């Protein structure tokens, strides 16, 4: 059998990890593997892919690497792959100054003030959804409320009809199944779903070209009419930005709600505490984002040969910057595997990344989660996970495969 490149890599004495983080596992098992490997060594080489990648998992080291955009580029943003075509994810795959220019154009729509404008609709939609769900006495959160709610809000953010939300649901599932290689035939389904979403957005672009909206409140119009640096985005770039924003926002919010409701289902005292005092929800969210990091790694591409704290990194090597492992690093967080929303350094987590590529949607995500939890618990304060269900989490980018809740 031929030797894979990752098996013949000169690691400079760095320990080798064989853990495949792309596979489905029992709930919370991924975090256990990450904790063990972070404590095994400061750095590791992982050979679970054909190309292999360097693993950086400790908090200070991850923060340092996230800020080294001149040495570690964003042409590849997932350590599991090293052949992602250029600019299929925008602005994620851009480096400064191009990344900075595109972010500057998008930032006003993700600012705290912009999120505040969306709150009345977010609250109205969450309340109506929970009212409907409450009467059923049960909901599989990952395919029900936790997916439909952020889908509708993102359509509203883009200035699109929230009634189109159901059309996106299974297509979003198919796209992530293909990206994360989860399921037989998922790559073909992902391609078809992606084509549908691109066609949908293309139709909306044509509508805005014929009848522009207000570029201060309509994101599509702003993307079409606002220059990025000295040039306008081309049509395919416009469509890519819109698709990327939607995919990035929907999966993470849905996944966060899954782990949050799992945690609250198993901690009745905490659930009753925050339900009785809704002012605690923001701190609850911050600790949830730290403890249950969904994007377990940021990928980077080495742009040149360099010695990085003894690692013999070569140009073209992939790096794993372990956000989830860093967020449970005992060197940074006391009792890191415990939920403690009163910890002094609550906001220091890397759940939204760090540096120039810090998540553009972090203010929106926080607001969405707080509103969803307030409105749910106002109507359904007590619930439980259905008996006899094996809870499992998707690999690559964590998500609970199912979370069936029921209540009296």
Secondary structure, DSSP 8 states (H G I E B T S, - for coil): ----GGGS---TT-EEE---TTS-EETTHHHHHHHHHHHH-SEEEE-SSSS-EEEE-SHHHHHHHHT-TTTEESS---TT-S---TTSSTTTT--TTHHHHHHHHHHGGGSHHHHHHHHHHHHHHHHHHHHHHHTTTEEETTTTHHHHHHHHHHHHHTT--GGGHHHHHHHHHHHHHHHTT-STTHHHHHHHHHHHHHHHHHHHHHHHHHS---TTT-HHHHHHHS-BTTB---HHHHHHHHHHHHHHHHHHHHHHHHHHHHHHHT-HHHHHHHHH-GGGHHHHHHHHHHHT-SS--EEEEE-S-EEETTEEE-TT-EEEE-HHHHTT-TTTSTTTTS--TT-TTGGG--TT--GGG--TTHHHHHHHHHHHHHHHHHH----EE-TT---EE-SSS--BS--EEE--
